[in-house]
Amino acid sequence: MAGPVRGLAGEAGRHRGGACLGRGSYPGLHGRRRGNGRTRLGAARQAIACWALVLHSTSYWQELARRSEHPWTRDDERKNASDTVAERIRQALRDDDRAVERPVVDSLELAWDVELAAARGLATAVATTDFEWPLHAGSDFSFGPGFLGLLRSAGAPWAALVEKIHGWVSAADRTGDETGERLRDLMSPEGRHAMLLETGRFDQAIAAIEAGAAMERPARGNAEPPSGPQRFLGAALVARALDRVKSQRWSDAVRDFEEAAAVGASLTLHEKEIGRAGVQAGRALLGNPVAPDWQAYVGPLQRALVLAPEDNELKRNLAAGCMHLGKHARRRRDWDKARARFSQAYELDPLETTAAALNEADTRWAESLLKSGPSSELMRIITTLRKALDRDAEHQPARKALATALQERSLDVALTGARTEAMGLMREARDLLLSGSDDWIPGWGPNDDIANGLYERAVPVDVSDKDDLRNAFDVLAVARTYDAVPGIAGEQAALLARLVRLLCRDENYDEAIQLVRRRPRDAKNQGELDRAFAEAYAGRARRRRDEGDIAAAHSDVRAVYKYDPAHPLVLFGLGETDQLW
C-alpha cells in the first residue's frame, strides 16, 4: 500500500504544498473562487484531506529536505513547522466559515481538525501501538477519513484498499488501546462528533447528533452497548453532565445523566458524581429552612438513585428525606403514606430509628383495619406485621396486633373446615400474647378461642334478615364443633325460630320445615322454636287442603299438634265435625 499512498502524497506536495513548508498560499483554501458554493466546498474538503496527509507524510518530508537542502530530521522541528502550517490553514478555513455562516458541525474548520487529528493518530498508532500493522513505522500511513473518501471515489481497487484500512483500524481498536479507540472514532462517520466532544463543545455535539438522526431508545434490559450516533450522544450527555457537576449545575447534571442512561450509556464509573448531583439538587430545592419542602428535596435524589443505586451517601440522604415525609404523614394519621415513606427509608438505611418508625406505622395501619372488622386485607396485615417482628421481635403493639389478625384468620379458616390450620393459627396467636395480659385467659386452648371467637362473630345479628340469620346459625354450628360455649345451643334455637317465622311470613313453608333436622336438641328452652315449626306445618297444611291433598294436609296437622298441642288450627271452620281434627 505504501507505493500508491506515497504517489498521492507526492502529487499533493507538488500541486498544493510547494517546496518550502510554511510559506506561500494554500490552493483550495484561500480566496474567492468562481463557481457555485458546492463546488468550492468540495474543492476545500479535498484540499483539507490532502494537506492533512502531506503534513504527516514521510515522503513529503524527504522531498522537502531534498529541495530545501535542510535535513528536517529533528522531531520538534518537524512538529513546530507542521503546527504552524496547520494553524494557518485553520485560520483560513475559519474565515471562510464565518463568511458564509456555516454551522459549527458543518464547518471546514471542524473538518480540518478531524482530518488532522486522524492523520496524526494514525501515524502515532503505527509507530507506538502493540497492534501488528501490515506496514512498518515511517511509511506514508497518515491520513484521515476525508482522504479515505477520496480514495473510495477513485474506483474499485482504491475502495477495496479503504475497506482494508478500516478493518485494520477496527482490529487495533479491539486491542483495548486508547489510541486505537480514539482513532476508530475519528475515522468513523461520527468523527466530527468525536472532535466536538474532545474539545469540550458538548452542547453543539448533542444538538448536531439529535438533529442529524432519529434514534430509537434502547429496549429496557437490552445488554447490547449503543453504537453509531447513539453511542456518541450518550458520551456527549455524560461529558456534559460531568462538566455541569464541576460548575455546580446540579439539576441540569441529573437530567443529563438520565438522558444518557436513556440512550444506553454506561454510568457505572460515575455513580459518585450522580449521587453528589442528586443530593445537591435536592438541597437547592429545600427552600425555607424553617419550613423545608421535603417533597421537593427527595425528587432529584430518587431520580439519581435509579442511576446510581449503590451510592451510599445518596441513599443516606434520601432516607433522611423519606423520614421527614413519613413523620409528616404520621402527624396527619395517613398511615398508608407514612408506611410507604418509612419503608423506603428503612430499605435505604436500615437503622434502629428507621426500623422503629416503620414498625409503628405498620402497626397503626394494621390496627386501623382490624378495628373496622373482618378485612379483605387480613393476609396482607399478617405478612406486614410478621415483617415488623422480624425487625423487632419485642415490639409489643405489633405482637398484639398480629395476634388479633391471626385470631381473625383462624376463625375464617375454621369456617372453611380446615380444622388443623385453624388450630395452628390460633396457637400462634396465643404464643404472641403475654401471660397475664388482658387478652390472656388462663386454662384456655386454641379450641376455646375459636369457639368463643365464632360465637362473638355470630351475634348480634339482624333478626329481620334471613341471610344474616342463616349465616349466624351456620357460624354457631361450626363453633359448637370446637367447644361447648355456655348458652350457644339456646342462641341457635332462638335464631332458628326467628328464621322459621320469617320463612312462614313469606309462605316458604317447605324450607322452614326442612330446618327441623337442624334444630339443636340440647337447647334447654325450645318452646319458641316448637311453636315456629308448628306454624310452618299449619301453613303447609292449609295450602295442601286448598290443593285438595287432604291426606298430606292431615299429616301436617298431626305435626302441628306434635310441636304445639295448643295451636289454634282452623281449616274448614271450628267444630268437632272438622275431618282434619
C-alpha positions, 0 to 999 in steps of 0.5 A: 500500500505504501507505493500508491499512498506515497504517489498521492502524497507526492502529487499533493506536495507538488500541486498544493504544498510547494517546496518550502513548508510554511510559506506561500498560499494554500490552493483550495483554501484561500480566496474567492473562487468562481463557481457555485458554493458546492463546488468550492466546498468540495474543492476545500474538503479535498484540499483539507484531506490532502494537506492533512496527509502531506503534513504527516507524510514521510515522503513529503518530508524527504522531498522537502529536505531534498529541495530545501537542502535542510535535513528536517530530521529533528522531531520538534522541528518537524512538529513546530513547522507542521503546527504552524502550517496547520494553524494557518490553514485553520485560520483560513478555513475559519474565515471562510466559515464565518463568511458564509455562516456555516454551522459549527458541525458543518464547518471546514474548520471542524473538518480540518481538525478531524482530518488532522487529528486522524492523520496524526493518530494514525501515524502515532498508532503505527509507530507506538501501538502493540497492534501488528500493522501490515506496514512498518513505522515511517511509511506514508500511513497518515491520513484521515477519513476525508482522504479515505473518501477520496480514495473510495471515489477513485474506483474499485481497487482504491475502495477495496484498499479503504475497506482494508484500512478500516478493518485494520483500524477496527482490529487495533481498536479491539486491542483495548488501546486508547489510541486505537479507540480514539482513532476508530472514532475519528475515522468513523462517520461520527468523527466530527462528533468525536472532535466536538466532544474532545474539545469540550463543545458538548452542547453543539455535539448533542444538538448536531447528533439529535438533529442529524438522526432519529434514534430509537431508545434502547429496549429496557434490559437490552445488554447490547452497548449503543453504537453509531450516533447513539453511542456518541450522544450518550458520551456527549450527555455524560461529558456534559453532565460531568462538566455541569457537576464541576460548575455546580449545575446540579439539576441540569447534571441529573437530567443529563445523566438520565438522558444518557442512561436513556440512550444506553450509556454506561454510568457505572464509573460515575455513580459518585458524581450522580449521587453528589448531583442528586443530593445537591439538587435536592438541597437547592430545592429545600427552600425555607429552612424553617419550613423545608419542602421535603417533597421537593428535596427527595425528587432529584435524589430518587431520580439519581438513585435509579442511576446510581443505586449503590451510592451510599451517601445518596441513599443516606440522604434520601432516607433522611428525606423519606423520614421527614415525609413519613413523620409528616404523614404520621402527624396527619394519621395517613398511615398508608403514606407514612408506611410507604415513606418509612419503608423506603427509608428503612430499605435505604438505611436500615437503622434502629430509628428507621426500623422503629418508625416503620414498625409503628406505622405498620402497626397503626395501619394494621390496627386501623383495619382490624378495628373496622372488622373482618378485612379483605386485607387480613393476609396482607396485615399478617405478612406486614406485621410478621415483617415488623417482628422480624425487625423487632421481635419485642415490639409489643403493639405489633405482637398484639396486633398480629395476634388479633389478625391471626385470631381473625384468620383462624376463625375464617379458616375454621369456617372453611373446615380446615380444622388443623390450620385453624388450630395452628393459627390460633396457637400462634396467636396465643404464643404472641400474647403475654401471660397475664395480659388482658387478652390472656385467659388462663386454662384456655386452648386454641379450641376455646378461642375459636369457639368463643371467637365464632360465637362473638362473630355470630351475634348480634345479628339482624333478626329481620334478615334471613341471610344474616340469620342463616349465616349466624346459625351456620357460624354457631354450628361450626363453633359448637364443633370446637367447644361447648360455649355456655348458652350457644345451643339456646342462641341457635334455637332462638335464631332458628325460630326467628328464621322459621317465622320469617320463612312462614311470613313469606309462605316458604313453608317447605324450607322452614320445615326442612330446618327441623333436622337442624334444630339443636336438641340440647337447647334447654328452652325450645318452646319458641322454636316448637311453636315456629315449626308448628306454624310452618306445618299449619301453613303447609297444611292449609295450602295442601287442603286448598290443593285438595291433598287432604291426606298430606294436609292431615299429616301436617296437622298431626305435626302441628299438634306434635310441636304445639298441642295448643295451636289454634288450627282452623281449616274448614271452620271450628267444630268437632265435625272438622275431618282434619281434627 
